[in-house]
Amino acid sequence: MSFCEHCAGQRFDRAQVLRTLRAARKSLRHHGRAPRADAALAAAIEAVRALEIPHLDFADETSDEDVVH
């Protein structure tokens, strides 16, 4: 089982955004910044995690491998 190129790219992009937001949140906590900023980043992280990006499915009838979308 594998991910199609579109989904693999989507997963990579989302993971990269989540890592960046989490690093910013950690930095704010380390420097004792306002709790409102932490709450805003927490909300942004949840929003990115919940994203449903539409998938364009191109049938590949030559492959017997299951593809997860």
C-alpha positions in Angstrom: 0.0 0.0 0.0 1.3 3.5 -0.8 0.2 7.1 -1.2 -0.2 8.6 -4.6 2.1 11.6 -5.4 -0.7 14.1 -4.7 -1.5 12.7 -1.3 2.2 12.1 -0.4 2.9 15.8 -1.2 -0.1 16.9 0.7 1.0 14.9 3.8 4.5 16.4 3.5 3.2 20.0 3.2 0.9 19.6 6.1 3.6 18.0 8.3 6.0 20.8 7.4 3.4 23.5 8.4 2.6 21.7 11.7 6.3 21.4 12.6 6.8 25.2 11.9 3.7 26.1 14.0 4.8 23.8 16.9 8.3 25.3 16.8 6.9 28.8 17.0 4.6 27.8 19.9 7.6 26.3 21.8 9.6 29.4 21.2 6.9 31.6 22.6 6.6 29.4 25.7 10.4 29.4 26.1 10.5 33.2 26.0 7.5 33.7 28.3 5.3 35.3 25.7 1.6 36.1 26.2 -0.8 33.1 26.7 -3.1 34.6 23.9 -0.3 34.0 21.4 0.0 30.4 22.6 -3.8 30.0 22.3 -3.7 31.5 18.7 -1.0 29.0 17.7 -2.9 26.1 19.2 -6.0 27.1 17.2 -3.9 27.4 14.0 -2.3 23.9 14.6 -5.8 22.4 15.0 -7.0 24.2 11.9 -4.2 22.8 9.8 -4.6 19.3 11.2 -8.3 19.4 10.3 -7.7 20.5 6.7 -9.5 18.4 4.0 -7.7 19.1 0.7 -9.6 17.7 -2.2 -8.0 14.9 -4.1 -7.9 14.5 -7.9 -8.0 10.8 -8.6 -6.5 9.5 -11.8 -7.2 5.9 -12.4 -4.1 3.8 -13.0 -5.3 0.4 -14.2 -1.8 -0.9 -14.7 -1.1 -1.2 -11.0 -2.4 -3.9 -8.7 -1.1 -2.1 -5.6 -3.6 -0.5 -3.3 -3.3 3.3 -3.2 -4.5 5.2 -0.2 -6.2 8.6 -0.8 
